[in-house]
């Protein structure tokens, strides 16, 4: 049977999904209590508190369902190679004397401000398959830039 979604994650990304479910599950009873308390105030047609709590409860429930599906069908990858950049690798690169660290993750986990680049981004896709010491030319919005791979973790 074919999976309804193809989702690859790092171990950290997978654990973050589980943590998000736990956090939402802790929030849900409070929202439900607010909704019940607002409903007891009477006329629901003009009860903003009730409608706000109901909408928030719906968002929480939708997100939990979405997360459960992602967890169920996720393929969790661990970076095994220290010699070749792959999915999940942390890479230290050098550009003009400045060093930067990138971790290759999925689109879902990408956070460029924290150094997490997607495996399909220009930087991520250019680094995959390269080795320590390789020089990689990457097309970025400012033009082309060269990165030398210093280390792979």
N, CA, C and O atoms as a GROMACS GRO file, in nm:
protein
  612
    1UNK      N    1   0.084  -0.118   0.000
    1UNK     CA    2   0.000   0.000   0.000
    1UNK      C    3   0.088   0.124   0.000
    1UNK      O    4   0.182   0.134   0.078
    2UNK      N    5   0.058   0.216  -0.086
    2UNK     CA    6   0.133   0.340  -0.097
    2UNK      C    7   0.092   0.434   0.016
    2UNK      O    8  -0.026   0.445   0.050
    3UNK      N    9   0.191   0.502   0.071
    3UNK     CA   10   0.163   0.600   0.177
    3UNK      C   11   0.088   0.718   0.119
    3UNK      O   12   0.116   0.761   0.007
    4UNK      N   13  -0.010   0.772   0.194
    4UNK     CA   14  -0.083   0.889   0.144
    4UNK      C   15   0.004   1.014   0.138
    4UNK      O   16  -0.023   1.105   0.058
    5UNK      N   17   0.108   1.020   0.220
    5UNK     CA   18   0.202   1.133   0.216
    5UNK      C   19   0.343   1.079   0.226
    5UNK      O   20   0.368   0.980   0.295
    6UNK      N   21   0.435   1.145   0.160
    6UNK     CA   22   0.577   1.113   0.172
    6UNK      C   23   0.639   1.222   0.257
    6UNK      O   24   0.638   1.339   0.219
    7UNK      N   25   0.691   1.185   0.372
    7UNK     CA   26   0.745   1.284   0.465
    7UNK      C   27   0.871   1.228   0.526
    7UNK      O   28   0.869   1.125   0.593
    8UNK      N   29   0.982   1.297   0.503
    8UNK     CA   30   1.104   1.255   0.569
    8UNK      C   31   1.144   1.361   0.670
    8UNK      O   32   1.134   1.481   0.646
    9UNK      N   33   1.189   1.312   0.785
    9UNK     CA   34   1.224   1.400   0.896
    9UNK      C   35   1.353   1.354   0.960
    9UNK      O   36   1.391   1.237   0.951
   10UNK      N   37   1.420   1.447   1.025
   10UNK     CA   38   1.532   1.410   1.111
   10UNK      C   39   1.472   1.361   1.242
   10UNK      O   40   1.354   1.383   1.269
   11UNK      N   41   1.553   1.296   1.323
   11UNK     CA   42   1.506   1.249   1.455
   11UNK      C   43   1.455   1.369   1.536
   11UNK      O   44   1.352   1.360   1.602
   12UNK      N   45   1.528   1.481   1.532
   12UNK     CA   46   1.488   1.601   1.607
   12UNK      C   47   1.353   1.653   1.559
   12UNK      O   48   1.268   1.690   1.640
   13UNK      N   49   1.332   1.656   1.428
   13UNK     CA   50   1.205   1.702   1.373
   13UNK      C   51   1.090   1.612   1.414
   13UNK      O   52   0.981   1.660   1.446
   14UNK      N   53   1.114   1.482   1.415
   14UNK     CA   54   1.012   1.385   1.457
   14UNK      C   55   0.976   1.407   1.604
   14UNK      O   56   0.858   1.408   1.639
   15UNK      N   57   1.076   1.425   1.688
   15UNK     CA   58   1.052   1.448   1.831
   15UNK      C   59   0.978   1.580   1.853
   15UNK      O   60   0.896   1.591   1.944
   16UNK      N   61   1.008   1.681   1.772
   16UNK     CA   62   0.939   1.810   1.784
   16UNK      C   63   0.790   1.796   1.753
   16UNK      O   64   0.708   1.864   1.815
   17UNK      N   65   0.755   1.710   1.657
   17UNK     CA   66   0.613   1.687   1.627
   17UNK      C   67   0.543   1.626   1.748
   17UNK      O   68   0.431   1.664   1.782
   18UNK      N   69   0.609   1.530   1.812
   18UNK     CA   70   0.549   1.467   1.931
   18UNK      C   71   0.535   1.567   2.046
   18UNK      O   72   0.436   1.564   2.119
   19UNK      N   73   0.634   1.654   2.061
   19UNK     CA   74   0.626   1.757   2.166
   19UNK      C   75   0.511   1.853   2.139
   19UNK      O   76   0.443   1.897   2.232
   20UNK      N   77   0.490   1.886   2.011
   20UNK     CA   78   0.381   1.978   1.977
   20UNK      C   79   0.246   1.915   2.009
   20UNK      O   80   0.156   1.983   2.059
   21UNK      N   81   0.230   1.786   1.982
   21UNK     CA   82   0.105   1.717   2.018
   21UNK      C   83   0.085   1.724   2.169
   21UNK      O   84  -0.026   1.752   2.216
   22UNK      N   85   0.190   1.698   2.246
   22UNK     CA   86   0.180   1.702   2.392
   22UNK      C   87   0.139   1.841   2.440
   22UNK      O   88   0.054   1.854   2.529
   23UNK      N   89   0.200   1.944   2.382
   23UNK     CA   90   0.167   2.082   2.423
   23UNK      C   91   0.022   2.115   2.389
   23UNK      O   92  -0.047   2.178   2.469
   24UNK      N   93  -0.024   2.074   2.272
   24UNK     CA   94  -0.164   2.101   2.233
   24UNK      C   95  -0.260   2.023   2.321
   24UNK      O   96  -0.367   2.073   2.357
   25UNK      N   97  -0.223   1.901   2.356
   25UNK     CA   98  -0.308   1.820   2.443
   25UNK      C   99  -0.321   1.881   2.582
   25UNK      O  100  -0.425   1.868   2.646
   26UNK      N  101  -0.217   1.948   2.628
   26UNK     CA  102  -0.224   2.017   2.756
   26UNK      C  103  -0.309   2.144   2.749
   26UNK      O  104  -0.375   2.180   2.846
   27UNK      N  105  -0.308   2.211   2.633
   27UNK     CA  106  -0.388   2.334   2.615
   27UNK      C  107  -0.536   2.306   2.598
   27UNK      O  108  -0.620   2.386   2.638
   28UNK      N  109  -0.568   2.192   2.538
   28UNK     CA  110  -0.706   2.161   2.499
   28UNK      C  111  -0.805   2.166   2.616
   28UNK      O  112  -0.911   2.228   2.600
   29UNK      N  113  -0.778   2.106   2.733
   29UNK     CA  114  -0.876   2.112   2.842
   29UNK      C  115  -0.910   2.254   2.887
   29UNK      O  116  -1.025   2.283   2.921
   30UNK      N  117  -0.811   2.342   2.888
   30UNK     CA  118  -0.836   2.481   2.928
   30UNK      C  119  -0.927   2.552   2.830
   30UNK      O  120  -1.016   2.627   2.870
   31UNK      N  121  -0.906   2.527   2.701
   31UNK     CA  122  -0.990   2.588   2.598
   31UNK      C  123  -1.132   2.532   2.608
   31UNK      O  124  -1.229   2.606   2.595
   32UNK      N  125  -1.142   2.403   2.632
   32UNK     CA  126  -1.273   2.340   2.646
   32UNK      C  127  -1.347   2.398   2.767
   32UNK      O  128  -1.468   2.421   2.760
   33UNK      N  129  -1.278   2.420   2.876
   33UNK     CA  130  -1.338   2.480   2.996
   33UNK      C  131  -1.389   2.620   2.967
   33UNK      O  132  -1.497   2.659   3.011
   34UNK      N  133  -1.308   2.698   2.893
   34UNK     CA  134  -1.352   2.834   2.857
   34UNK      C  135  -1.476   2.830   2.770
   34UNK      O  136  -1.565   2.913   2.785
   35UNK      N  137  -1.482   2.734   2.680
   35UNK     CA  138  -1.596   2.722   2.592
   35UNK      C  139  -1.723   2.685   2.672
   35UNK      O  140  -1.830   2.741   2.648
   36UNK      N  141  -1.709   2.592   2.764
   36UNK     CA  142  -1.824   2.551   2.847
   36UNK      C  143  -1.871   2.668   2.934
   36UNK      O  144  -1.991   2.692   2.947
   37UNK      N  145  -1.775   2.740   2.993
   37UNK     CA  146  -1.812   2.854   3.078
   37UNK      C  147  -1.882   2.962   2.996
   37UNK      O  148  -1.978   3.023   3.044
   38UNK      N  149  -1.836   2.987   2.877
   38UNK     CA  150  -1.897   3.089   2.792
   38UNK      C  151  -2.036   3.044   2.747
   38UNK      O  152  -2.127   3.126   2.735
   39UNK      N  153  -2.052   2.915   2.723
   39UNK     CA  154  -2.182   2.863   2.679
   39UNK      C  155  -2.286   2.879   2.791
   39UNK      O  156  -2.404   2.901   2.763
   40UNK      N  157  -2.243   2.868   2.914
   40UNK     CA  158  -2.335   2.880   3.028
   40UNK      C  159  -2.383   3.023   3.048
   40UNK      O  160  -2.475   3.046   3.127
   41UNK      N  161  -2.324   3.119   2.979
   41UNK     CA  162  -2.365   3.258   2.993
   41UNK      C  163  -2.492   3.289   2.916
   41UNK      O  164  -2.547   3.399   2.928
   42UNK      N  165  -2.539   3.195   2.839
   42UNK     CA  166  -2.666   3.218   2.770
   42UNK      C  167  -2.654   3.226   2.620
   42UNK      O  168  -2.588   3.142   2.558
   43UNK      N  169  -2.716   3.327   2.561
   43UNK     CA  170  -2.729   3.344   2.416
   43UNK      C  171  -2.595   3.327   2.344
   43UNK      O  172  -2.502   3.406   2.362
   44UNK      N  173  -2.586   3.223   2.263
   44UNK     CA  174  -2.462   3.193   2.193
   44UNK      C  175  -2.442   3.276   2.067
   44UNK      O  176  -2.330   3.289   2.019
   45UNK      N  177  -2.549   3.333   2.013
   45UNK     CA  178  -2.538   3.408   1.887
   45UNK      C  179  -2.451   3.533   1.902
   45UNK      O  180  -2.390   3.576   1.804
   46UNK      N  181  -2.445   3.590   2.020
   46UNK     CA  182  -2.365   3.711   2.040
   46UNK      C  183  -2.257   3.690   2.146
   46UNK      O  184  -2.210   3.786   2.208
   47UNK      N  185  -2.217   3.566   2.167
   47UNK     CA  186  -2.121   3.534   2.271
   47UNK      C  187  -1.982   3.515   2.208
   47UNK      O  188  -1.945   3.406   2.163
   48UNK      N  189  -1.907   3.624   2.205
   48UNK     CA  190  -1.774   3.623   2.140
   48UNK      C  191  -1.678   3.526   2.209
   48UNK      O  192  -1.599   3.460   2.141
   49UNK      N  193  -1.685   3.516   2.339
   49UNK     CA  194  -1.598   3.424   2.413
   49UNK      C  195  -1.620   3.280   2.373
   49UNK      O  196  -1.525   3.203   2.358
   50UNK      N  197  -1.746   3.243   2.356
   50UNK     CA  198  -1.781   3.108   2.314
   50UNK      C  199  -1.727   3.080   2.174
   50UNK      O  200  -1.664   2.977   2.151
   51UNK      N  201  -1.753   3.173   2.081
   51UNK     CA  202  -1.709   3.152   1.943
   51UNK      C  203  -1.556   3.147   1.931
   51UNK      O  204  -1.502   3.069   1.853
   52UNK      N  205  -1.487   3.231   2.008
   52UNK     CA  206  -1.341   3.231   2.006
   52UNK      C  207  -1.287   3.099   2.059
   52UNK      O  208  -1.195   3.042   2.001
   53UNK      N  209  -1.343   3.050   2.170
   53UNK     CA  210  -1.298   2.924   2.228
   53UNK      C  211  -1.329   2.808   2.134
   53UNK      O  212  -1.248   2.715   2.121
   54UNK      N  213  -1.444   2.812   2.069
   54UNK     CA  214  -1.483   2.706   1.975
   54UNK      C  215  -1.386   2.703   1.856
   54UNK      O  216  -1.344   2.596   1.813
   55UNK      N  217  -1.352   2.820   1.805
   55UNK     CA  218  -1.256   2.826   1.693
   55UNK      C  219  -1.119   2.776   1.735
   55UNK      O  220  -1.054   2.703   1.660
   56UNK      N  221  -1.074   2.815   1.854
   56UNK     CA  222  -0.944   2.770   1.902
   56UNK      C  223  -0.943   2.619   1.923
   56UNK      O  224  -0.844   2.553   1.891
   57UNK      N  225  -1.050   2.565   1.976
   57UNK     CA  226  -1.061   2.421   1.994
   57UNK      C  227  -1.054   2.350   1.859
   57UNK      O  228  -0.989   2.246   1.847
   58UNK      N  229  -1.119   2.405   1.759
   58UNK     CA  230  -1.114   2.348   1.625
   58UNK      C  231  -0.973   2.350   1.568
   58UNK      O  232  -0.930   2.254   1.506
   59UNK      N  233  -0.902   2.462   1.589
   59UNK     CA  234  -0.762   2.471   1.541
   59UNK      C  235  -0.674   2.367   1.610
   59UNK      O  236  -0.593   2.301   1.546
   60UNK      N  237  -0.692   2.353   1.740
   60UNK     CA  238  -0.613   2.256   1.815
   60UNK      C  239  -0.640   2.114   1.764
   60UNK      O  240  -0.547   2.038   1.737
   61UNK      N  241  -0.769   2.080   1.750
   61UNK     CA  242  -0.806   1.945   1.705
   61UNK      C  243  -0.755   1.917   1.564
   61UNK      O  244  -0.708   1.807   1.535
   62UNK      N  245  -0.766   2.016   1.474
   62UNK     CA  246  -0.715   1.998   1.337
   62UNK      C  247  -0.564   1.975   1.337
   62UNK      O  248  -0.514   1.887   1.268
   63UNK      N  249  -0.493   2.055   1.415
   63UNK     CA  250  -0.348   2.043   1.419
   63UNK      C  251  -0.306   1.908   1.478
   63UNK      O  252  -0.211   1.846   1.429
   64UNK      N  253  -0.374   1.862   1.582
   64UNK     CA  254  -0.342   1.732   1.641
   64UNK      C  255  -0.363   1.621   1.538
   64UNK      O  256  -0.281   1.530   1.527
   65UNK      N  257  -0.475   1.628   1.464
   65UNK     CA  258  -0.499   1.526   1.360
   65UNK      C  259  -0.389   1.530   1.254
   65UNK      O  260  -0.339   1.426   1.211
   66UNK      N  261  -0.352   1.650   1.212
   66UNK     CA  262  -0.246   1.667   1.113
   66UNK      C  263  -0.113   1.610   1.164
   66UNK      O  264  -0.044   1.540   1.091
   67UNK      N  265  -0.079   1.641   1.288
   67UNK     CA  266   0.046   1.592   1.346
   67UNK      C  267   0.047   1.440   1.358
   67UNK      O  268   0.149   1.376   1.332
   68UNK      N  269  -0.066   1.383   1.397
   68UNK     CA  270  -0.073   1.237   1.408
   68UNK      C  271  -0.052   1.169   1.274
   68UNK      O  272   0.013   1.065   1.266
   69UNK      N  273  -0.106   1.227   1.169
   69UNK     CA  274  -0.085   1.172   1.035
   69UNK      C  275   0.062   1.183   0.997
   69UNK      O  276   0.120   1.088   0.943
   70UNK      N  277   0.124   1.299   1.024
   70UNK     CA  278   0.264   1.317   0.992
   70UNK      C  279   0.351   1.217   1.068
   70UNK      O  280   0.443   1.158   1.011
   71UNK      N  281   0.322   1.198   1.196
   71UNK     CA  282   0.400   1.104   1.276
   71UNK      C  283   0.381   0.962   1.225
   71UNK      O  284   0.477   0.884   1.219
   72UNK      N  285   0.261   0.928   1.189
   72UNK     CA  286   0.231   0.792   1.142
   72UNK      C  287   0.307   0.757   1.014
   72UNK      O  288   0.355   0.645   0.999
   73UNK      N  289   0.317   0.852   0.922
   73UNK     CA  290   0.375   0.822   0.792
   73UNK      C  291   0.516   0.876   0.772
   73UNK      O  292   0.572   0.862   0.663
   74UNK      N  293   0.574   0.936   0.874
   74UNK     CA  294   0.708   0.994   0.859
   74UNK      C  295   0.814   0.887   0.847
   74UNK      O  296   0.810   0.784   0.914
   75UNK      N  297   0.910   0.913   0.760
   75UNK     CA  298   1.031   0.832   0.752
   75UNK      C  299   1.138   0.912   0.826
   75UNK      O  300   1.172   1.023   0.786
   76UNK      N  301   1.191   0.854   0.935
   76UNK     CA  302   1.289   0.925   1.016
   76UNK      C  303   1.428   0.882   0.972
   76UNK      O  304   1.462   0.764   0.969
   77UNK      N  305   1.508   0.982   0.936
   77UNK     CA  306   1.644   0.957   0.889
   77UNK      C  307   1.744   1.008   0.991
   77UNK      O  308   1.727   1.116   1.049
   78UNK      N  309   1.847   0.930   1.011
   78UNK     CA  310   1.958   0.970   1.097
   78UNK      C  311   2.079   0.983   1.007
   78UNK      O  312   2.104   0.897   0.923
   79UNK      N  313   2.155   1.089   1.024
   79UNK     CA  314   2.277   1.105   0.945
   79UNK      C  315   2.379   1.004   0.997
   79UNK      O  316   2.413   1.005   1.116
   80UNK      N  317   2.428   0.919   0.910
   80UNK     CA  318   2.522   0.816   0.952
   80UNK      C  319   2.664   0.847   0.906
   80UNK      O  320   2.760   0.809   0.972
   81UNK      N  321   2.676   0.914   0.796
   81UNK     CA  322   2.807   0.936   0.736
   81UNK      C  323   2.870   1.065   0.786
   81UNK      O  324   2.806   1.170   0.791
   82UNK      N  325   2.995   1.055   0.822
   82UNK     CA  326   3.072   1.174   0.859
   82UNK      C  327   3.162   1.216   0.743
   82UNK      O  328   3.233   1.316   0.751
   83UNK      N  329   3.158   1.138   0.634
   83UNK     CA  330   3.246   1.168   0.522
   83UNK      C  331   3.173   1.230   0.402
   83UNK      O  332   3.236   1.296   0.320
   84UNK      N  333   3.041   1.209   0.393
   84UNK     CA  334   2.963   1.263   0.282
   84UNK      C  335   2.840   1.334   0.338
   84UNK      O  336   2.772   1.281   0.427
   85UNK      N  337   2.811   1.453   0.287
   85UNK     CA  338   2.695   1.529   0.332
   85UNK      C  339   2.568   1.459   0.284
   85UNK      O  340   2.556   1.424   0.167
   86UNK      N  341   2.476   1.439   0.376
   86UNK     CA  342   2.347   1.378   0.342
   86UNK      C  343   2.237   1.440   0.426
   86UNK      O  344   2.260   1.534   0.501
   87UNK      N  345   2.117   1.387   0.411
   87UNK     CA  346   2.004   1.436   0.488
   87UNK      C  347   2.034   1.418   0.637
   87UNK      O  348   2.072   1.308   0.679
   88UNK      N  349   2.017   1.523   0.715
   88UNK     CA  350   2.043   1.519   0.858
   88UNK      C  351   2.185   1.558   0.897
   88UNK      O  352   2.214   1.574   1.016
   89UNK      N  353   2.273   1.575   0.800
   89UNK     CA  354   2.411   1.613   0.831
   89UNK      C  355   2.419   1.758   0.879
   89UNK      O  356   2.344   1.844   0.834
   90UNK      N  357   2.511   1.781   0.971
   90UNK     CA  358   2.547   1.917   1.010
   90UNK      C  359   2.680   1.946   0.942
   90UNK      O  360   2.776   1.871   0.956
   91UNK      N  361   2.684   2.056   0.870
   91UNK     CA  362   2.800   2.088   0.787
   91UNK      C  363   2.854   2.225   0.826
   91UNK      O  364   2.778   2.321   0.839
   92UNK      N  365   2.984   2.232   0.843
   92UNK     CA  366   3.050   2.360   0.864
   92UNK      C  367   3.117   2.398   0.733
   92UNK      O  368   3.196   2.322   0.677
   93UNK      N  369   3.084   2.518   0.685
   93UNK     CA  370   3.139   2.566   0.559
   93UNK      C  371   3.212   2.697   0.583
   93UNK      O  372   3.187   2.767   0.681
   94UNK      N  373   3.301   2.729   0.490
   94UNK     CA  374   3.377   2.854   0.499
   94UNK      C  375   3.358   2.932   0.370
   94UNK      O  376   3.359   2.876   0.260
   95UNK      N  377   3.340   3.062   0.387
   95UNK     CA  378   3.321   3.150   0.272
   95UNK      C  379   3.398   3.278   0.302
   95UNK      O  380   3.355   3.358   0.385
   96UNK      N  381   3.509   3.298   0.235
   96UNK     CA  382   3.587   3.421   0.254
   96UNK      C  383   3.635   3.441   0.396
   96UNK      O  384   3.638   3.554   0.443
   97UNK      N  385   3.672   3.335   0.465
   97UNK     CA  386   3.720   3.346   0.602
   97UNK      C  387   3.610   3.336   0.706
   97UNK      O  388   3.638   3.312   0.823
   98UNK      N  389   3.486   3.354   0.667
   98UNK     CA  390   3.374   3.340   0.760
   98UNK      C  391   3.323   3.197   0.757
   98UNK      O  392   3.316   3.134   0.651
   99UNK      N  393   3.287   3.146   0.874
   99UNK     CA  394   3.233   3.011   0.881
   99UNK      C  395   3.083   3.016   0.912
   99UNK      O  396   3.034   3.105   0.980
  100UNK      N  397   3.013   2.916   0.859
  100UNK     CA  398   2.870   2.901   0.886
  100UNK      C  399   2.841   2.754   0.905
  100UNK      O  400   2.909   2.668   0.849
  101UNK      N  401   2.739   2.726   0.984
  101UNK     CA  402   2.696   2.588   1.007
  101UNK      C  403   2.557   2.570   0.949
  101UNK      O  404   2.469   2.653   0.969
  102UNK      N  405   2.539   2.461   0.876
  102UNK     CA  406   2.409   2.427   0.820
  102UNK      C  407   2.376   2.284   0.857
  102UNK      O  408   2.463   2.197   0.859
  103UNK      N  409   2.250   2.260   0.887
  103UNK     CA  410   2.200   2.125   0.905
  103UNK      C  411   2.101   2.101   0.793
  103UNK      O  412   2.011   2.182   0.770
  104UNK      N  413   2.116   1.989   0.722
  104UNK     CA  414   2.031   1.956   0.609
  104UNK      C  415   1.906   1.884   0.662
  104UNK      O  416   1.916   1.776   0.719
  105UNK      N  417   1.790   1.945   0.642
  105UNK     CA  418   1.664   1.893   0.694
  105UNK      C  419   1.558   1.895   0.583
  105UNK      O  420   1.587   1.932   0.470
  106UNK      N  421   1.437   1.855   0.617
  106UNK     CA  422   1.326   1.858   0.521
  106UNK      C  423   1.268   1.998   0.510
  106UNK      O  424   1.301   2.086   0.591
  107UNK      N  425   1.183   2.019   0.411
  107UNK     CA  426   1.116   2.150   0.395
  107UNK      C  427   1.036   2.183   0.520
  107UNK      O  428   1.029   2.300   0.560
  108UNK      N  429   0.976   2.084   0.581
  108UNK     CA  430   0.893   2.103   0.701
  108UNK      C  431   0.974   2.156   0.818
  108UNK      O  432   0.924   2.236   0.898
  109UNK      N  433   1.099   2.113   0.829
  109UNK     CA  434   1.183   2.150   0.943
  109UNK      C  435   1.270   2.273   0.917
  109UNK      O  436   1.330   2.327   1.011
  110UNK      N  437   1.277   2.317   0.794
  110UNK     CA  438   1.370   2.425   0.757
  110UNK      C  439   1.348   2.551   0.840
  110UNK      O  440   1.235   2.594   0.862
  111UNK      N  441   1.458   2.608   0.886
  111UNK     CA  442   1.458   2.732   0.961
  111UNK      C  443   1.593   2.800   0.935
  111UNK      O  444   1.686   2.785   1.014
  112UNK      N  445   1.603   2.874   0.825
  112UNK     CA  446   1.732   2.932   0.787
  112UNK      C  447   1.796   3.019   0.895
  112UNK      O  448   1.919   3.026   0.903
  113UNK      N  449   1.716   3.084   0.977
  113UNK     CA  450   1.773   3.170   1.081
  113UNK      C  451   1.847   3.088   1.188
  113UNK      O  452   1.934   3.141   1.258
  114UNK      N  453   1.813   2.960   1.199
  114UNK     CA  454   1.880   2.870   1.294
  114UNK      C  455   1.977   2.776   1.223
  114UNK      O  456   2.026   2.681   1.283
  115UNK      N  457   2.006   2.803   1.094
  115UNK     CA  458   2.101   2.723   1.020
  115UNK      C  459   2.046   2.592   0.967
  115UNK      O  460   2.123   2.507   0.923
  116UNK      N  461   1.914   2.575   0.971
  116UNK     CA  462   1.853   2.453   0.919
  116UNK      C  463   1.802   2.480   0.778
  116UNK      O  464   1.706   2.555   0.759
  117UNK      N  465   1.868   2.419   0.680
  117UNK     CA  466   1.830   2.443   0.540
  117UNK      C  467   1.768   2.316   0.482
  117UNK      O  468   1.809   2.205   0.513
  118UNK      N  469   1.670   2.337   0.398
  118UNK     CA  470   1.599   2.226   0.334
  118UNK      C  471   1.690   2.153   0.236
  118UNK      O  472   1.778   2.212   0.173
  119UNK      N  473   1.666   2.024   0.225
  119UNK     CA  474   1.742   1.942   0.131
  119UNK      C  475   1.712   1.979  -0.014
  119UNK      O  476   1.786   1.939  -0.104
  120UNK      N  477   1.605   2.053  -0.038
  120UNK     CA  478   1.572   2.096  -0.175
  120UNK      C  479   1.604   2.244  -0.198
  120UNK      O  480   1.580   2.295  -0.308
  121UNK      N  481   1.656   2.312  -0.096
  121UNK     CA  482   1.695   2.452  -0.112
  121UNK      C  483   1.824   2.458  -0.194
  121UNK      O  484   1.894   2.358  -0.208
  122UNK      N  485   1.857   2.575  -0.248
  122UNK     CA  486   1.982   2.586  -0.324
  122UNK      C  487   2.106   2.542  -0.244
  122UNK      O  488   2.192   2.471  -0.296
  123UNK      N  489   2.114   2.585  -0.119
  123UNK     CA  490   2.230   2.550  -0.036
  123UNK      C  491   2.228   2.401  -0.003
  123UNK      O  492   2.327   2.331  -0.022
  124UNK      N  493   2.114   2.353   0.046
  124UNK     CA  494   2.104   2.212   0.086
  124UNK      C  495   2.130   2.116  -0.029
  124UNK      O  496   2.207   2.022  -0.015
  125UNK      N  497   2.066   2.141  -0.141
  125UNK     CA  498   2.084   2.049  -0.256
  125UNK      C  499   2.226   2.054  -0.311
  125UNK      O  500   2.276   1.953  -0.362
  126UNK      N  501   2.292   2.170  -0.302
  126UNK     CA  502   2.429   2.180  -0.351
  126UNK      C  503   2.527   2.108  -0.259
  126UNK      O  504   2.628   2.054  -0.305
  127UNK      N  505   2.498   2.104  -0.129
  127UNK     CA  506   2.589   2.041  -0.034
  127UNK      C  507   2.576   1.888  -0.031
  127UNK      O  508   2.673   1.818  -0.005
  128UNK      N  509   2.456   1.837  -0.058
  128UNK     CA  510   2.433   1.692  -0.050
  128UNK      C  511   2.525   1.618  -0.148
  128UNK      O  512   2.536   1.653  -0.265
  129UNK      N  513   2.589   1.515  -0.094
  129UNK     CA  514   2.678   1.432  -0.175
  129UNK      C  515   2.822   1.479  -0.178
  129UNK      O  516   2.908   1.411  -0.233
  130UNK      N  517   2.850   1.595  -0.119
  130UNK     CA  518   2.986   1.650  -0.119
  130UNK      C  519   3.062   1.600   0.004
  130UNK      O  520   3.004   1.549   0.100
  131UNK      N  521   3.197   1.615  -0.003
  131UNK     CA  522   3.285   1.567   0.103
  131UNK      C  523   3.363   1.683   0.165
  131UNK      O  524   3.368   1.793   0.109
  132UNK      N  525   3.423   1.656   0.281
  132UNK     CA  526   3.508   1.756   0.346
  132UNK      C  527   3.618   1.798   0.250
  132UNK      O  528   3.684   1.714   0.188
  133UNK      N  529   3.639   1.928   0.238
  133UNK     CA  530   3.740   1.984   0.149
  133UNK      C  531   3.685   2.025   0.013
  133UNK      O  532   3.749   2.102  -0.058
  134UNK      N  533   3.566   1.975  -0.024
  134UNK     CA  534   3.507   2.013  -0.152
  134UNK      C  535   3.467   2.161  -0.150
  134UNK      O  536   3.426   2.214  -0.047
  135UNK      N  537   3.479   2.225  -0.266
  135UNK     CA  538   3.433   2.362  -0.283
  135UNK      C  539   3.305   2.355  -0.366
  135UNK      O  540   3.302   2.295  -0.473
  136UNK      N  541   3.201   2.419  -0.315
  136UNK     CA  542   3.069   2.412  -0.377
  136UNK      C  543   3.027   2.552  -0.421
  136UNK      O  544   3.035   2.647  -0.343
  137UNK      N  545   2.984   2.564  -0.546
  137UNK     CA  546   2.931   2.691  -0.596
  137UNK      C  547   2.780   2.687  -0.583
  137UNK      O  548   2.714   2.595  -0.632
  138UNK      N  549   2.726   2.788  -0.516
  138UNK     CA  550   2.582   2.790  -0.488
  138UNK      C  551   2.521   2.918  -0.542
  138UNK      O  552   2.574   3.028  -0.521
  139UNK      N  553   2.410   2.903  -0.612
  139UNK     CA  554   2.335   3.018  -0.665
  139UNK      C  555   2.244   3.069  -0.553
  139UNK      O  556   2.152   2.999  -0.509
  140UNK      N  557   2.271   3.190  -0.508
  140UNK     CA  558   2.189   3.254  -0.405
  140UNK      C  559   2.129   3.382  -0.464
  140UNK      O  560   2.171   3.425  -0.571
  141UNK      N  561   2.031   3.443  -0.396
  141UNK     CA  562   1.969   3.563  -0.452
  141UNK      C  563   2.068   3.674  -0.490
  141UNK      O  564   2.042   3.750  -0.584
  142UNK      N  565   2.180   3.684  -0.419
  142UNK     CA  566   2.279   3.788  -0.450
  142UNK      C  567   2.374   3.749  -0.563
  142UNK      O  568   2.460   3.827  -0.601
  143UNK      N  569   2.358   3.629  -0.616
  143UNK     CA  570   2.447   3.580  -0.721
  143UNK      C  571   2.504   3.445  -0.681
  143UNK      O  572   2.440   3.369  -0.608
  144UNK      N  573   2.623   3.417  -0.730
  144UNK     CA  574   2.688   3.289  -0.697
  144UNK      C  575   2.787   3.310  -0.585
  144UNK      O  576   2.853   3.414  -0.577
  145UNK      N  577   2.796   3.212  -0.497
  145UNK     CA  578   2.891   3.218  -0.388
  145UNK      C  579   2.959   3.082  -0.375
  145UNK      O  580   2.901   2.980  -0.411
  146UNK      N  581   3.080   3.082  -0.323
  146UNK     CA  582   3.156   2.958  -0.305
  146UNK      C  583   3.166   2.925  -0.158
  146UNK      O  584   3.196   3.011  -0.075
  147UNK      N  585   3.140   2.799  -0.126
  147UNK     CA  586   3.156   2.748   0.010
  147UNK      C  587   3.253   2.632   0.007
  147UNK      O  588   3.243   2.544  -0.079
  148UNK      N  589   3.346   2.631   0.099
  148UNK     CA  590   3.436   2.518   0.117
  148UNK      C  591   3.387   2.440   0.238
  148UNK      O  592   3.364   2.498   0.344
  149UNK      N  593   3.371   2.311   0.223
  149UNK     CA  594   3.322   2.227   0.332
  149UNK      C  595   3.440   2.200   0.427
  149UNK      O  596   3.540   2.140   0.390
  150UNK      N  597   3.424   2.247   0.550
  150UNK     CA  598   3.530   2.235   0.651
  150UNK      C  599   3.513   2.104   0.729
  150UNK      O  600   3.610   2.032   0.752
  151UNK      N  601   3.388   2.073   0.768
  151UNK     CA  602   3.364   1.949   0.843
  151UNK      C  603   3.220   1.905   0.826
  151UNK      O  604   3.131   1.984   0.794
  152UNK      N  605   3.200   1.775   0.849
  152UNK     CA  606   3.066   1.715   0.843
  152UNK      C  607   3.046   1.642   0.975
  152UNK      O  608   3.128   1.560   1.015
  153UNK      N  609   2.935   1.672   1.042
  153UNK     CA  610   2.904   1.606   1.170
  153UNK      C  611   2.776   1.528   1.159
  153UNK      O  612   2.734   1.466   1.257
   0.00000   0.00000   0.00000
